[in-house]
Structures are given as structure tokens and as C-alpha cells.
Amino acid sequence: MAGGKEPIEVKFRLFDGTDIGPSKYDPSTTVAALKEFVLARWPQDKEIVPKTVNDVKLINAGRILENSKTLAESRVPVGEVPGSVITMHVVVRPPQSNKSGNALFPLACSIYHANLFDTLT
């Protein structure tokens, strides 16, 4: 690999618990490139299929990763065992709910707002 850095092994956990990978990537690989990899290997038998990288969010150790960051910049400095596989969670933007362009809120967001509403009333 470039610069003498070891490749990083990553697998992607989909919303239903299935995985894509693991595969090895150069540490200089961008998050956007990882998303392209996920889109290219997305199982077509899934009910929800993302169309673009903007429909996908990658989460590592509870952090949403930015497209412009590299894999090396997105790693967690503490808690990773050298040589182990990193599992990144894949979150997909839900499809449009109606023709007016309003998107459905993800379930977690809806629960948060419901709890906030209950707290305020």
C-alpha cells in the first residue's frame, strides 16, 4: 500500500443485519469511495435500495462519517484491535413519502421527537 501503511479491513453492516465484505482498503480511501463500494455491492433483493452516495450514511463507533474524510481519519484511536475487522453501520435515507418532496423521518428521529413532545406536555 502507498506510504507503507497497512490496509484496513472493513465490513459494512446493513439495516437488516446482513454484511457486505469484509474487504481491505488503503487508509487513504475516502468515505465517499467506501459508499460507492457499498452501492456497487448492495444486494438487489433488499426492499430498500439506495440510488446515490447521498442516500447512504456510514457510522463508525457512533460517529457519522464525512464523505471528504479518509478511512485513516475516520478510525477510532482507542478501542480497535490492530489487524481486526472494522464494522461500519450503513444507514439508508428512506424513500420519499409523497409527491410534495417531504421525506419520512427515520424511526429513531420519530421516537426522539415523540419523547421530546411528551416531555414538553
All heavy atoms as an XYZ file, in Angstrom:
926
protein
N       0.832     -1.181      0.000
C       0.000      0.000      0.000
C       0.873      1.239      0.000
O       2.014      1.218      0.442
C      -0.911      0.019      1.219
C      -1.981     -1.047      1.242
S      -3.326     -0.557      0.196
C      -3.832     -2.102     -0.459
N       0.303      2.350     -0.432
C       1.032      3.605     -0.528
C       1.495      4.079      0.842
O       0.775      3.987      1.821
C       0.150      4.672     -1.174
N       2.722      4.587      0.905
C       3.233      5.164      2.134
C       3.582      4.136      3.192
O       3.812      4.486      4.333
N       3.591      2.835      2.844
C       3.948      1.813      3.801
C       2.874      1.543      4.844
O       3.111      0.842      5.806
N       1.685      2.094      4.674
C       0.604      1.868      5.631
C      -0.102      0.557      5.302
O      -0.299      0.211      4.150
C      -0.389      3.027      5.601
C       0.267      4.333      5.993
C      -0.682      5.165      6.749
C       0.051      6.416      7.191
N      -0.641      7.152      8.167
N      -0.489     -0.136      6.349
C      -1.190     -1.402      6.194
C      -2.632     -1.159      5.745
O      -3.257     -0.190      6.170
C      -1.197     -2.156      7.527
C       0.162     -2.655      7.954
C       0.680     -3.752      7.039
O      -0.110     -4.643      6.646
O       1.876     -3.699      6.701
N      -3.162     -2.059      4.919
C      -4.569     -1.922      4.536
C      -5.472     -2.112      5.761
O      -5.104     -2.774      6.724
C      -4.776     -3.022      3.508
C      -3.676     -3.991      3.737
C      -2.526     -3.218      4.317
N      -6.633     -1.515      5.698
C      -7.607     -1.604      6.786
C      -8.759     -2.472      6.298
O      -9.327     -2.231      5.235
C      -8.110     -0.198      7.174
C      -6.934      0.671      7.638
C      -9.183     -0.293      8.258
C      -7.289      2.130      7.841
N      -9.104     -3.475      7.102
C     -10.177     -4.388      6.724
C     -11.499     -3.901      7.315
O     -11.605     -3.652      8.514
C      -9.865     -5.803      7.211
C     -10.706     -6.853      6.568
C     -10.173     -8.255      6.797
O      -9.297     -8.447      7.650
O     -10.648     -9.163      6.096
N     -12.499     -3.740      6.428
C     -13.784     -3.180      6.823
C     -14.910     -4.054      6.284
O     -14.838     -4.551      5.158
C     -13.959     -1.745      6.262
C     -15.310     -1.154      6.641
C     -12.835     -0.841      6.722
N     -15.942     -4.218      7.106
C     -17.195     -4.806      6.605
C     -18.310     -3.824      6.909
O     -18.197     -2.989      7.815
C     -17.472     -6.186      7.199
C     -17.822     -6.211      8.647
C     -18.105     -7.643      9.093
C     -18.306     -7.702     10.596
N     -18.550     -9.074     11.041
N     -19.360     -3.900      6.131
C     -20.465     -2.964      6.233
C     -21.716     -3.712      6.679
O     -22.152     -4.651      6.007
C     -20.704     -2.277      4.895
C     -19.493     -1.541      4.407
C     -18.608     -2.142      3.521
C     -19.201     -0.264      4.862
C     -17.477     -1.473      3.087
C     -18.073      0.408      4.428
C     -17.203     -0.204      3.541
N     -22.278     -3.327      7.822
C     -23.475     -3.964      8.376
C     -24.704     -3.197      7.907
O     -24.845     -2.009      8.188
C     -23.376     -3.956      9.898
C     -24.541     -4.474     10.672
C     -24.666     -5.982     10.804
N     -23.473     -6.769     10.800
C     -22.822     -7.212     11.884
N     -23.232     -6.893     13.084
N     -21.757     -7.977     11.744
N     -25.568     -3.885      7.171
C     -26.790     -3.274      6.661
C     -27.877     -3.268      7.728
O     -27.750     -3.925      8.762
C     -27.271     -4.026      5.420
C     -26.249     -4.152      4.278
C     -26.873     -4.852      3.086
C     -25.690     -2.807      3.893
N     -28.949     -2.542      7.468
C     -30.025     -2.335      8.436
C     -30.692     -3.629      8.887
O     -31.245     -3.686      9.969
C     -31.079     -1.370      7.879
C     -31.661     -1.813      6.565
C     -32.766     -2.635      6.515
C     -31.074     -1.395      5.381
C     -33.290     -3.049      5.308
C     -31.593     -1.798      4.163
C     -32.706     -2.632      4.123
N     -30.625     -4.689      8.063
C     -31.276     -5.944      8.434
C     -30.312     -6.947      9.059
O     -30.673     -8.086      9.310
C     -31.969     -6.558      7.220
C     -30.985     -6.955      6.119
O     -29.783     -6.650      6.239
O     -31.432     -7.567      5.133
N     -29.079     -6.510      9.315
C     -28.099     -7.374      9.970
C     -27.182     -8.125      9.029
O     -26.238     -8.780      9.485
N     -27.424     -8.060      7.719
C     -26.522     -8.713      6.779
C     -25.292     -7.835      6.552
O     -25.315     -6.634      6.822
C     -27.217     -9.001      5.432
O     -27.685     -7.767      4.888
C     -28.380     -9.961      5.601
N     -24.225     -8.447      6.063
C     -22.963     -7.740      5.857
C     -22.552     -7.719      4.397
O     -22.856     -8.637      3.644
C     -21.834     -8.406      6.650
C     -21.991     -8.262      8.152
O     -22.639     -7.294      8.586
O     -21.461     -9.114      8.882
N     -21.830     -6.669      4.037
C     -21.099     -6.587      2.770
C     -19.628     -6.606      3.168
O     -19.189     -5.776      3.945
C     -21.427     -5.300      1.996
C     -22.902     -5.269      1.585
C     -20.520     -5.169      0.772
C     -23.329     -3.976      0.918
N     -18.887     -7.538      2.631
C     -17.467     -7.639      2.976
C     -17.244     -8.747      3.979
O     -18.092     -9.587      4.175
N     -16.079     -8.773      4.577
C     -15.072     -7.713      4.677
C     -14.185     -7.621      3.431
O     -14.009     -8.577      2.703
C     -14.246     -8.118      5.894
C     -14.365     -9.612      5.955
C     -15.737     -9.933      5.405
N     -13.629     -6.432      3.251
C     -12.664     -6.150      2.193
C     -11.589     -5.238      2.769
O     -11.831     -4.530      3.747
C     -13.341     -5.448      1.019
O     -14.295     -6.292      0.422
N     -10.421     -5.249      2.145
C      -9.308     -4.409      2.600
C      -9.224     -3.148      1.750
O      -9.383     -3.194      0.533
C      -8.001     -5.185      2.531
C      -7.957     -6.322      3.520
C      -6.630     -7.026      3.533
C      -6.668     -8.133      4.577
N      -5.375     -8.740      4.777
N      -8.950     -2.025      2.439
C      -8.866     -0.717      1.785
C      -7.606     -0.005      2.220
O      -7.152     -0.141      3.360
C     -10.074      0.157      2.166
C     -11.384     -0.457      1.785
C     -12.088     -1.233      2.694
C     -11.903     -0.285      0.510
C     -13.292     -1.814      2.344
C     -13.109     -0.863      0.156
C     -13.793     -1.631      1.083
O     -14.982     -2.209      0.732
N      -7.082      0.807      1.324
C      -5.953      1.667      1.654
C      -6.447      2.722      2.646
O      -7.565      3.218      2.510
C      -5.441      2.334      0.365
C      -4.165      3.095      0.596
O      -4.268      4.262      1.037
O      -3.089      2.535      0.350
N      -5.642      3.085      3.635
C      -6.063      4.109      4.597
C      -6.423      5.455      3.966
O      -7.157      6.236      4.556
C      -4.852      4.255      5.521
C      -4.116      2.964      5.392
C      -4.351      2.504      3.984
N      -5.937      5.723      2.755
C      -6.231      7.000      2.093
C      -7.563      6.980      1.331
O      -7.954      7.986      0.748
C      -5.100      7.373      1.136
O      -5.010      6.418      0.098
N      -8.279      5.866      1.354
C      -9.588      5.762      0.694
C     -10.571      6.702      1.373
O     -10.666      6.738      2.598
C     -10.112      4.314      0.779
O      -9.146      3.436      0.211
C     -11.434      4.171      0.046
N     -11.311      7.466      0.583
C     -12.284      8.402      1.161
C     -13.575      7.674      1.549
O     -13.882      6.594      1.019
C     -12.640      9.540      0.191
O     -13.293      8.975     -0.953
C     -11.411     10.337     -0.219
N     -14.322      8.291      2.434
C     -15.623      7.756      2.838
C     -16.552      7.704      1.628
O     -17.304      6.741      1.464
C     -16.213      8.594      3.990
C     -17.659      8.208      4.274
C     -15.362      8.447      5.248
N     -16.481      8.701      0.755
C     -17.310      8.697     -0.461
C     -17.004      7.471     -1.320
O     -17.921      6.841     -1.856
C     -17.089      9.976     -1.258
N     -15.735      7.103     -1.426
C     -15.352      5.913     -2.199
C     -15.873      4.642     -1.523
O     -16.293      3.696     -2.205
C     -13.842      5.848     -2.367
N     -15.860      4.610     -0.193
C     -16.419      3.461      0.530
C     -17.915      3.331      0.245
O     -18.427      2.226      0.053
C     -16.184      3.599      2.033
C     -14.741      3.501      2.515
C     -14.667      3.802      4.006
C     -14.152      2.129      2.213
N     -18.613      4.474      0.202
C     -20.041      4.451     -0.095
C     -20.294      3.930     -1.509
O     -21.248      3.177     -1.745
C     -20.645      5.848      0.062
C     -20.745      6.296      1.506
C     -21.358      7.690      1.559
C     -21.535      8.199      2.956
N     -22.201      9.515      2.977
N     -19.434      4.315     -2.468
C     -19.560      3.803     -3.842
C     -19.397      2.289     -3.855
O     -20.121      1.583     -4.564
C     -18.509      4.454     -4.754
C     -18.759      5.911     -5.039
C     -19.928      6.158     -5.987
O     -20.459      5.222     -6.587
O     -20.313      7.337     -6.107
N     -18.455      1.787     -3.062
C     -18.240      0.341     -2.947
C     -19.512     -0.327     -2.419
O     -19.955     -1.349     -2.947
C     -17.054      0.070     -2.013
C     -16.879     -1.380     -1.684
C     -16.183     -2.224     -2.534
C     -17.409     -1.913     -0.517
C     -16.032     -3.577     -2.231
C     -17.259     -3.251     -0.202
C     -16.578     -4.084     -1.061
N     -20.109      0.248     -1.378
C     -21.333     -0.308     -0.793
C     -22.452     -0.323     -1.831
O     -23.156     -1.328     -1.992
C     -21.750      0.484      0.469
C     -23.152      0.102      0.916
C     -20.751      0.264      1.596
N     -22.625      0.787     -2.557
C     -23.678      0.856     -3.582
C     -23.476     -0.198     -4.668
O     -24.438     -0.823     -5.116
C     -23.711      2.241     -4.217
C     -24.261      3.370     -3.356
C     -24.122      4.703     -4.076
C     -25.699      3.115     -2.972
N     -22.229     -0.400     -5.082
C     -21.931     -1.360     -6.150
C     -22.210     -2.798     -5.721
O     -22.532     -3.645     -6.557
C     -20.475     -1.211     -6.582
N     -22.117     -3.067     -4.435
C     -22.306     -4.433     -3.940
C     -23.596     -4.623     -3.141
O     -23.768     -5.617     -2.468
C     -21.100     -4.829     -3.092
C     -19.902     -5.101     -3.992
C     -18.592     -5.035     -3.257
N     -17.470     -5.218     -4.151
C     -16.981     -4.296     -4.961
N     -17.537     -3.115     -5.030
N     -15.936     -4.534     -5.721
N     -24.485     -3.629     -3.222
C     -25.742     -3.695     -2.476
C     -26.583     -4.865     -2.979
O     -26.811     -5.003     -4.180
C     -26.526     -2.396     -2.668
C     -27.666     -2.284     -1.718
C     -28.947     -2.699     -1.922
C     -27.626     -1.730     -0.405
N     -29.713     -2.434     -0.823
C     -28.924     -1.838      0.128
C     -26.615     -1.148      0.374
C     -29.238     -1.386      1.405
C     -26.941     -0.694      1.636
C     -28.235     -0.819      2.143
N     -27.063     -5.722     -2.086
C     -27.904     -6.848     -2.510
C     -29.197     -6.352     -3.151
O     -29.927     -5.564     -2.552
C     -28.201     -7.590     -1.196
C     -27.202     -7.085     -0.212
C     -26.823     -5.710     -0.651
N     -29.480     -6.801     -4.354
C     -30.637     -6.308     -5.087
C     -31.957     -6.890     -4.590
O     -33.018     -6.415     -4.969
C     -30.471     -6.591     -6.583
C     -29.330     -5.809     -7.202
C     -29.485     -4.309     -6.988
O     -30.520     -3.727     -7.275
N     -28.437     -3.677     -6.463
N     -31.896     -7.893     -3.717
C     -33.131     -8.475     -3.194
C     -33.678     -7.704     -1.992
O     -34.724     -8.046     -1.452
C     -32.917     -9.942     -2.812
C     -31.876    -10.125     -1.708
O     -31.060     -9.219     -1.485
O     -31.887    -11.206     -1.071
N     -33.013     -6.626     -1.599
C     -33.464     -5.815     -0.459
C     -34.637     -4.936     -0.883
O     -34.705     -4.475     -2.022
C     -32.334     -4.919      0.072
C     -31.114     -5.675      0.538
C     -31.384     -6.389      1.815
C     -30.129     -7.104      2.261
N     -30.412     -8.248      3.086
N     -35.528     -4.681      0.053
C     -36.684     -3.826     -0.219
C     -36.261     -2.376     -0.434
O     -36.791     -1.676     -1.273
C     -37.668     -3.913      0.949
C     -38.968     -3.202      0.702
C     -39.954     -3.430      1.819
O     -40.003     -4.541      2.367
O     -40.688     -2.478      2.135
N     -35.284     -1.923      0.343
C     -34.775     -0.557      0.231
C     -33.417     -0.608     -0.461
O     -32.503     -1.295      0.004
C     -34.641      0.097      1.612
C     -36.007      0.184      2.285
C     -33.989      1.465      1.502
C     -35.969      0.647      3.719
N     -33.288      0.098     -1.574
C     -32.037      0.133     -2.332
C     -31.644      1.595     -2.538
O     -32.363      2.349     -3.193
C     -32.187     -0.573     -3.699
C     -30.887     -0.504     -4.488
C     -32.628     -2.018     -3.514
N     -30.496      2.021     -1.967
C     -30.059      3.408     -2.177
C     -29.640      3.625     -3.622
O     -29.117      2.718     -4.269
C     -28.873      3.550     -1.218
C     -28.375      2.161     -1.013
C     -29.562      1.258     -1.149
N     -29.861      4.845     -4.109
C     -29.521      5.153     -5.503
C     -28.207      5.915     -5.637
O     -27.495      5.758     -6.610
C     -30.660      5.937     -6.141
C     -31.935      5.127     -6.280
C     -33.051      5.967     -6.843
C     -34.344      5.261     -7.051
N     -34.760      4.251     -6.151
N     -27.898      6.766     -4.656
C     -26.671      7.568     -4.717
C     -25.960      7.535     -3.367
O     -26.548      7.123     -2.363
C     -26.979      9.048     -5.058
O     -27.648      9.645     -3.942
C     -27.825      9.180     -6.312
N     -24.723      8.031     -3.337
C     -23.978      8.088     -2.074
C     -24.658      9.019     -1.073
O     -24.491      8.849      0.134
C     -22.497      8.508     -2.269
C     -21.732      7.464     -3.059
C     -22.375      9.857     -2.912
N     -25.446      9.972     -1.570
C     -26.159     10.877     -0.667
C     -27.308     10.185      0.062
O     -27.824     10.718      1.047
C     -26.679     12.091     -1.426
C     -25.543     12.962     -1.917
O     -24.500     13.046     -1.284
N     -25.736     13.584     -3.061
N     -27.714      9.016     -0.404
C     -28.765      8.238      0.252
C     -28.210      7.366      1.373
O     -28.967      6.694      2.061
C     -29.483      7.332     -0.755
C     -30.268      8.099     -1.792
O     -30.600      9.282     -1.541
O     -30.549      7.519     -2.859
N     -26.883      7.348      1.530
C     -26.220      6.447      2.472
C     -25.395      7.233      3.477
O     -24.720      8.197      3.121
C     -25.287      5.465      1.708
C     -24.503      4.584      2.657
C     -26.074      4.627      0.729
N     -25.454      6.806      4.721
C     -24.572      7.325      5.774
C     -23.806      6.137      6.333
O     -24.378      5.059      6.532
C     -25.359      7.981      6.920
C     -26.187      9.164      6.518
C     -25.330     10.358      6.264
C     -26.208     11.569      5.957
N     -25.493     12.634      5.334
N     -22.517      6.326      6.579
C     -21.705      5.312      7.238
C     -21.429      5.759      8.661
O     -21.101      6.924      8.899
C     -20.375      5.102      6.503
C     -20.467      4.545      5.082
C     -19.074      4.371      4.491
C     -21.215      3.226      5.061
N     -21.566      4.832      9.587
C     -21.348      5.131     11.000
C     -20.269      4.202     11.523
O     -20.338      2.987     11.341
C     -22.649      4.949     11.807
C     -23.726      5.889     11.258
C     -22.404      5.174     13.290
C     -25.082      5.705     11.876
N     -19.267      4.799     12.167
C     -18.196      4.031     12.805
C     -18.068      4.519     14.241
O     -17.859      5.712     14.475
C     -16.872      4.207     12.062
C     -15.780      3.352     12.637
O     -16.014      2.264     13.154
N     -14.554      3.834     12.557
N     -18.206      3.600     15.189
C     -18.085      3.918     16.620
C     -19.019      5.063     17.022
O     -18.628      5.953     17.769
C     -16.640      4.235     16.969
N     -20.233      5.073     16.470
C     -21.222      6.073     16.836
C     -21.094      7.413     16.147
O     -21.855      8.326     16.425
N     -20.135      7.541     15.221
C     -19.941      8.810     14.514
C     -20.350      8.664     13.059
O     -19.959      7.699     12.399
C     -18.472      9.239     14.560
C     -17.974      9.563     15.930
C     -16.560     10.065     15.904
N     -15.767      9.327     14.904
C     -14.544      9.642     14.547
N     -13.949     10.667     15.083
N     -13.899      8.939     13.645
N     -21.106      9.642     12.554
C     -21.434      9.671     11.125
C     -20.207     10.185     10.397
O     -19.666     11.236     10.732
C     -22.652     10.570     10.853
C     -23.886     10.001     11.555
C     -22.897     10.706      9.350
C     -25.097     10.893     11.472
N     -19.750      9.426      9.400
C     -18.517      9.771      8.693
C     -18.791     10.733      7.547
O     -19.784     10.609      6.826
C     -17.855      8.496      8.168
C     -17.605      7.416      9.229
C     -16.910      6.215      8.593
C     -16.779      7.959     10.385
N     -17.885     11.699      7.375
C     -17.998     12.704      6.317
C     -17.381     12.184      5.023
O     -16.315     11.571      5.041
C     -17.288     13.983      6.745
C     -17.880     14.636      7.973
C     -17.081     15.847      8.399
O     -16.567     16.559      7.525
O     -16.979     16.063      9.622
N     -18.041     12.476      3.891
C     -17.585     11.992      2.590
C     -16.151     12.385      2.272
O     -15.426     11.638      1.629
C     -18.497     12.509      1.480
C     -19.837     11.812      1.467
O     -20.022     10.770      2.083
N     -20.782     12.396      0.767
N     -15.726     13.558      2.701
C     -14.401     14.061      2.334
C     -13.273     13.490      3.192
O     -12.111     13.640      2.846
C     -14.379     15.584      2.425
O     -14.662     15.976      3.760
N     -13.609     12.838      4.282
C     -12.585     12.280      5.170
C     -12.073     10.956      4.619
O     -12.771     10.256      3.884
C     -13.144     12.048      6.579
C     -13.635     13.301      7.260
C     -12.485     14.165      7.679
C     -13.000     15.368      8.459
N     -11.967     16.251      8.869
N     -10.848     10.608      5.011
C     -10.280      9.324      4.599
C     -10.597      8.264      5.651
O     -11.002      8.579      6.774
C      -8.753      9.416      4.422
O      -8.164      9.667      5.702
C      -8.371     10.481      3.416
N     -10.364      7.033      5.275
C     -10.572      5.930      6.199
C      -9.658      6.082      7.416
O     -10.086      5.876      8.553
C     -10.312      4.602      5.480
C     -10.596      3.320      6.230
C     -12.007      3.308      6.794
C     -10.397      2.126      5.316
N      -8.417      6.502      7.190
C      -7.475      6.707      8.298
C      -7.976      7.790      9.253
O      -7.866      7.650     10.472
C      -6.094      7.070      7.766
N      -8.550      8.859      8.723
C      -9.067      9.948      9.555
C     -10.347      9.550     10.297
O     -10.685     10.150     11.308
C      -9.373     11.181      8.688
C      -8.152     11.820      8.088
C      -8.503     12.878      7.052
O      -9.537     12.740      6.356
O      -7.732     13.836      6.943
N     -11.030      8.532      9.806
C     -12.306      8.117     10.378
C     -12.162      7.020     11.427
O     -13.145      6.632     12.044
C     -13.227      7.607      9.259
O     -13.426      8.619      8.310
N     -10.962      6.532     11.617
C     -10.741      5.458     12.591
C     -10.834      5.978     14.013
O     -10.644      7.153     14.280
C      -9.370      4.827     12.379
C      -9.302      4.056     11.073
C      -8.036      3.331     10.931
N      -8.069      2.150     11.802
C      -7.108      1.248     11.839
N      -6.048      1.402     11.084
N      -7.193      0.215     12.626
N     -11.111      5.065     14.912
C     -11.180      5.382     16.329
C      -9.803      5.068     16.923
O      -9.334      3.943     16.814
C     -12.268      4.530     17.020
C     -12.331      4.825     18.497
C     -13.604      4.760     16.358
N      -9.160      6.074     17.541
C      -7.806      5.839     18.043
C      -7.747      4.844     19.201
O      -6.736      4.201     19.411
C      -7.338      7.225     18.492
C      -8.569      8.038     18.646
C      -9.604      7.432     17.762
N      -8.830      4.709     19.948
C      -8.855      3.791     21.082
C      -9.939      2.751     20.850
O     -11.009      3.061     20.354
C      -9.167      4.571     22.389
C      -9.239      3.643     23.581
C      -8.154      5.664     22.613
N      -9.654      1.532     21.187
C     -10.684      0.504     21.131
C     -10.597     -0.439     19.951
O     -11.240     -1.476     19.957
N      -9.834     -0.105     18.929
C      -9.684     -1.013     17.797
C      -8.502     -1.932     18.050
O      -7.437     -1.491     18.462
C      -9.443     -0.242     16.498
C     -10.662      0.465     15.971
C     -10.393      1.176     14.657
O      -9.313      0.999     14.077
O     -11.270      1.924     14.235
N      -8.702     -3.203     17.793
C      -7.626     -4.173     17.925
C      -6.878     -4.202     16.601
O      -7.501     -4.376     15.544
C      -8.189     -5.572     18.259
C      -7.082     -6.594     18.342
C      -8.997     -5.515     19.542
N      -5.550     -3.981     16.623
C      -4.788     -3.992     15.371
C      -5.013     -5.291     14.592
O      -4.985     -6.382     15.160
C      -3.339     -3.868     15.829
C      -3.425     -3.224     17.179
C      -4.709     -3.719     17.784
N      -5.275     -5.139     13.303
C      -5.478     -6.291     12.439
C      -6.900     -6.845     12.459
O      -7.204     -7.777     11.736
N      -7.786     -6.279     13.277
C      -9.162     -6.774     13.328
C     -10.011     -6.093     12.255
O      -9.632     -5.075     11.698
C      -9.775     -6.536     14.710
O      -9.921     -5.154     14.949
N     -11.163     -6.670     11.999
C     -12.095     -6.113     11.013
C     -12.930     -5.022     11.677
O     -13.460     -5.204     12.759
C     -13.027     -7.211     10.461
C     -14.040     -6.627      9.495
C     -12.223     -8.306      9.791
N     -13.033     -3.870     11.005
C     -13.867     -2.773     11.487
C     -15.253     -2.946     10.872
O     -15.383     -3.125      9.662
C     -13.284     -1.411     11.074
C     -11.920     -1.196     11.721
C     -14.236     -0.281     11.420
C     -11.175      0.003     11.190
N     -16.283     -2.892     11.708
C     -17.651     -2.971     11.216
C     -18.239     -1.568     11.183
O     -18.313     -0.898     12.210
C     -18.526     -3.870     12.119
O     -17.938     -5.178     12.153
C     -19.949     -3.954     11.589
N     -18.626     -1.129      9.992
C     -19.294      0.160      9.833
C     -20.758     -0.103      9.551
O     -21.097     -0.975      8.763
C     -18.681      0.956      8.690
C     -17.294      1.410      8.969
S     -16.745      2.579      7.723
C     -15.086      2.887      8.300
N     -21.608      0.650     10.214
C     -23.045      0.504     10.013
C     -23.498      1.402      8.874
O     -23.017      2.527      8.730
C     -23.791      0.828     11.301
C     -23.504     -0.169     12.373
N     -24.278     -1.275     12.588
C     -22.490     -0.249     13.266
C     -23.775     -1.986     13.563
N     -22.682     -1.385     14.005
N     -24.405      0.878      8.069
C     -24.917      1.591      6.904
C     -26.356      2.008      7.195
O     -27.200      1.176      7.524
C     -24.885      0.704      5.645
C     -25.428      1.452      4.434
C     -23.472      0.199      5.384
N     -26.618      3.310      7.089
C     -27.968      3.843      7.265
C     -28.407      4.397      5.918
O     -27.663      5.129      5.263
C     -27.987      4.955      8.339
C     -29.375      5.555      8.463
C     -27.509      4.411      9.676
N     -29.610      4.032      5.521
C     -30.137      4.452      4.220
C     -31.254      5.455      4.431
O     -32.144      5.249      5.264
C     -30.668      3.240      3.428
C     -31.232      3.682      2.083
C     -29.566      2.220      3.237
N     -31.203      6.540      3.672
C     -32.274      7.539      3.697
C     -33.541      6.866      3.192
O     -33.533      6.211      2.147
C     -31.919      8.716      2.795
C     -33.043      9.746      2.714
C     -32.728     10.820      1.751
N     -31.588     11.577      2.241
C     -31.077     12.605      1.622
N     -31.572     13.004      0.476
N     -30.055     13.253      2.125
N     -34.655      7.045      3.911
C     -35.893      6.417      3.453
C     -36.373      7.049      2.153
O     -36.043      8.193      1.860
C     -36.872      6.676      4.592
C     -36.301      7.807      5.361
C     -34.816      7.794      5.140
N     -37.164      6.306      1.377
C     -37.694      6.858      0.125
C     -38.650      8.012      0.402
O     -39.158      8.161      1.514
C     -38.426      5.673     -0.506
C     -38.699      4.749      0.622
C     -37.618      4.964      1.642
N     -38.908      8.817     -0.615
C     -39.827      9.945     -0.489
C     -41.204      9.423     -0.098
O     -41.683      8.444     -0.645
C     -39.911     10.713     -1.802
C     -38.615     11.375     -2.211
C     -38.224     12.501     -1.282
O     -39.067     13.210     -0.757
N     -36.938     12.663     -1.049
N     -41.849     10.123      0.835
C     -43.148      9.679      1.337
C     -44.304     10.109      0.445
O     -45.332      9.473      0.423
C     -43.374     10.210      2.754
O     -43.399     11.621      2.739
N     -44.118     11.230     -0.259
C     -45.197     11.709     -1.126
C     -44.620     12.579     -2.223
O     -43.439     12.834     -2.274
C     -46.262     12.460     -0.309
C     -45.664     13.646      0.443
O     -44.750     14.302     -0.054
N     -46.165     13.921      1.625
N     -45.483     13.072     -3.091
C     -45.019     13.842     -4.241
C     -44.593     15.257     -3.888
O     -43.982     15.928     -4.687
C     -46.106     13.867     -5.316
C     -46.360     12.505     -5.891
C     -47.435     12.520     -6.939
C     -47.664     11.114     -7.445
N     -48.743     11.016     -8.375
N     -44.890     15.721     -2.677
C     -44.513     17.084     -2.312
C     -43.037     17.184     -1.955
O     -42.528     18.267     -1.742
C     -45.358     17.571     -1.134
O     -45.025     16.848      0.038
N     -42.349     16.036     -1.861
C     -40.914     16.055     -1.599
C     -40.559     15.937     -0.132
O     -39.396     15.978      0.221
N     -41.541     15.779      0.754
C     -41.237     15.601      2.169
C     -40.794     14.169      2.421
O     -41.499     13.234      2.084
C     -42.468     15.901      3.041
C     -42.863     17.350      2.952
O     -42.018     18.210      2.740
N     -44.156     17.622      3.090
N     -39.631     14.013      3.020
C     -39.111     12.683      3.306
C     -39.664     12.181      4.634
O     -39.984     12.952      5.522
C     -37.583     12.714      3.357
N     -39.775     10.878      4.737
C     -40.156     10.275      6.008
C     -39.009     10.429      6.991
O     -37.848     10.351      6.615
C     -40.432      8.775      5.818
C     -41.613      8.399      4.954
C     -41.607      6.904      4.722
C     -42.903      8.821      5.610
N     -39.327     10.652      8.263
C     -38.276     10.680      9.270
C     -37.845      9.255      9.576
O     -38.679      8.368      9.629
C     -38.775     11.317     10.571
C     -38.877     12.791     10.514
C     -40.099     13.407     10.418
C     -37.738     13.569     10.562
C     -40.207     14.780     10.367
C     -37.833     14.936     10.509
C     -39.072     15.549     10.408
N     -36.554      9.039      9.808
C     -36.138      7.718     10.277
C     -36.821      7.430     11.620
O     -37.172      8.351     12.355
C     -34.632      7.854     10.444
C     -34.257      9.045      9.621
C     -35.462      9.933      9.600
N     -36.995      6.152     11.938
C     -37.696      5.754     13.150
C     -37.070      6.374     14.390
O     -37.778      6.889     15.250
C     -37.706      4.230     13.268
C     -38.388      3.655     14.500
C     -39.846      4.095     14.557
C     -38.286      2.152     14.514
N     -35.740      6.359     14.493
C     -35.079      6.908     15.678
C     -35.404      8.385     15.837
O     -35.626      8.864     16.947
C     -33.574      6.703     15.590
N     -35.445      9.110     14.756
C     -35.761     10.534     14.796
C     -37.197     10.729     15.247
O     -37.495     11.595     16.056
C     -35.533     11.143     13.417
S     -35.347     12.914     13.436
N     -38.105      9.901     14.761
C     -39.502      9.996     15.154
C     -39.674      9.708     16.633
O     -40.436     10.379     17.319
C     -40.346      9.010     14.338
O     -40.284      9.343     12.982
N     -38.980      8.712     17.144
C     -39.065      8.375     18.560
C     -38.536      9.528     19.398
O     -39.126      9.906     20.400
C     -38.302      7.066     18.861
C     -39.039      5.886     18.223
C     -38.145      6.851     20.365
C     -38.271      4.595     18.246
N     -37.430     10.114     18.981
C     -36.855     11.244     19.712
C     -37.859     12.385     19.782
O     -38.112     12.941     20.831
C     -35.566     11.718     19.045
C     -35.049     13.006     19.629
C     -34.367     13.024     20.837
C     -35.275     14.214     18.979
C     -33.920     14.222     21.374
C     -34.834     15.406     19.509
C     -34.154     15.412     20.707
O     -33.715     16.591     21.240
N     -38.455     12.724     18.646
C     -39.414     13.826     18.631
C     -40.652     13.499     19.464
O     -41.189     14.366     20.136
C     -39.800     14.189     17.191
C     -38.731     14.959     16.501
N     -37.819     14.354     15.688
C     -38.404     16.268     16.547
C     -36.974     15.270     15.237
N     -37.307     16.436     15.732
N     -41.099     12.255     19.449
C     -42.255     11.863     20.255
C     -41.920     11.999     21.735
O     -42.725     12.511     22.516
C     -42.665     10.427     19.931
N     -40.725     11.554     22.136
C     -40.319     11.670     23.534
C     -40.154     13.132     23.936
O     -40.521     13.520     25.039
C     -39.020     10.911     23.806
C     -39.230      9.409     23.739
O     -40.334      8.924     23.898
N     -38.155      8.685     23.513
N     -39.626     13.934     23.061
C     -39.474     15.364     23.333
C     -40.841     16.003     23.509
O     -41.061     16.795     24.422
C     -38.699     16.044     22.214
C     -38.463     17.540     22.344
C     -37.629     17.829     23.595
C     -37.749     18.073     21.130
N     -41.781     15.640     22.641
C     -43.124     16.169     22.733
C     -43.766     15.771     24.055
O     -44.374     16.594     24.728
C     -43.971     15.663     21.550
C     -45.377     16.181     21.589
C     -45.682     17.464     21.181
C     -46.405     15.365     22.048
C     -46.982     17.933     21.214
C     -47.695     15.833     22.096
C     -47.992     17.117     21.684
N     -43.620     14.501     24.463
C     -44.177     14.030     25.729
C     -43.583     14.793     26.912
O     -44.274     15.099     27.877
C     -43.940     12.534     25.922
C     -44.768     11.709     24.950
O     -45.763     12.237     24.408
O     -44.424     10.539     24.752
N     -42.301     15.119     26.844
C     -41.607     15.834     27.908
C     -42.142     17.255     28.029
O     -42.277     17.778     29.121
C     -40.095     15.879     27.634
O     -39.632     14.548     27.479
C     -39.345     16.541     28.765
N     -42.473     17.878     26.912
C     -42.924     19.258     26.912
C     -44.380     19.408     27.307
O     -44.817     20.501     27.670
C     -42.708     19.879     25.530
C     -41.245     19.996     25.086
C     -41.183     20.472     23.652
C     -40.472     20.923     26.016
N     -45.165     18.326     27.207
C     -46.600     18.446     27.534
C     -46.921     17.965     28.914
O     -46.190     17.413     29.613
C     -47.449     17.660     26.528
O     -47.037     16.317     26.512
C     -47.363     18.290     25.177
